[in-house]
Amino acid sequence: MNIWETKINDAFQLNKDEVHIWRVNISESEQYLFKYEQILDEVEINKYKQYHQKIDGIRSVVGRALIRILSAKYLGIKTSQILFAYSKYHKPFLSENINIKNLKFNISHAGKWIALAFSLEHEVGVDIEEYKNDFDIDGSAKLVFSPKEYNTWKALPQIEKCASFFHVWSAKEAIIKALGLGFYYPPENLTVSIDPKKVCEVIEDKNSQYPVMDWALEQFFIDANYSAVFATKKKNFKIKYFDWKGSQINLTDPAKETF
């Protein structure tokens, strides 16, 4: 099981052969919401205000602020200097003007957690899901599972189906998010391992336009009753896990950043 480091003094030395995964507890971050808000631009603040559910707004503020904070630390610049651009499929990435290290990032949130992944040069995708049974799991599996996955999954004992479903969902979402294709990628053409207790891997890939057969999938533990997977094309890499605390923000003046 992975260990989440709480000492982050040397966390921002990201090497080319590493992937860094961060997690933050949303409920613990709420008391620092004002500080997170100071980091966002006007567009991000307006988006946050449009959410009807309070928890959705908190996720938006904390997640977006953390992308800025952590990216700035990795790049050695101020959070106010972070600029984003967007692909034609609306995936955000760091502007080339400030991204001298070719830093890649991805973010996911579910339940009380936000997870962020960072890598140099190679794209990375991360997805976390909270186990839930209040929807049509079987119907969803038919839509996103490959025939091979679905047949194997249907034969599982009922008690194992929920964890297996979200494990597959997370693995595929991590790949799709790394590719930045969203709904344009047909997940049913991809087959991954369905047992969350075994090594996570791509078994078969029929998407010839965006092949991922040689990609790495890594499952990690974020909390009980959650699935968590990240994907990258990087090979022979090391993984480091860091636990972010809202108290680590040091914003003494809203006009100045001291991260």
Stockholm file with secondary structure:
# STOCKHOLM 1.0

chainA/1-259         MNIWETKINDAFQLNKDEVHIWRVNISESEQYLFKYEQILDEVEINKYKQYHQKIDGIRSVVGRALIRILSAKYLGIKTSQILFAYSKYHKPFLSENINIKNLKFNISHAGKWIALAFSLEHEVGVDIEEYKNDFDIDGSAKLVFSPKEYNTWKALPQIEKCASFFHVWSAKEAIIKALGLGFYYPPENLTVSIDPKKVCEVIEDKNSQYPVMDWALEQFFIDANYSAVFATKKKNFKIKYFDWKGSQINLTDPAKETF
#=GR chainA/1-259 SS CCCCBCCCTTTTCCCTTEEEEEEEEHHHHGGGHHHHHTTSCHHHHHHHHTCSSHHHHHHHHHHHHHHHHHHHHHHTSCGGGCCEEECTTCCEEECTTTCTTCEEEEEEEETTEEEEEEEESSCEEEEEEECCCSSCHHHHHHHHSCHHHHHHHHTSCHHHHHHHHHHHHHHHHHHHHHHTCGGGSCGGGEEECCCTTSCCCEEEECCTTSCCTTCEEEECCCSTTEEEEEEESCCSCEEEEEEECGGGCCCSBTTBCCC
#=GC SS_cons         CCCCBCCCTTTTCCCTTEEEEEEEEHHHHGGGHHHHHTTSCHHHHHHHHTCSSHHHHHHHHHHHHHHHHHHHHHHTSCGGGCCEEECTTCCEEECTTTCTTCEEEEEEEETTEEEEEEEESSCEEEEEEECCCSSCHHHHHHHHSCHHHHHHHHTSCHHHHHHHHHHHHHHHHHHHHHHTCGGGSCGGGEEECCCTTSCCCEEEECCTTSCCTTCEEEECCCSTTEEEEEEESCCSCEEEEEEECGGGCCCSBTTBCCC
//
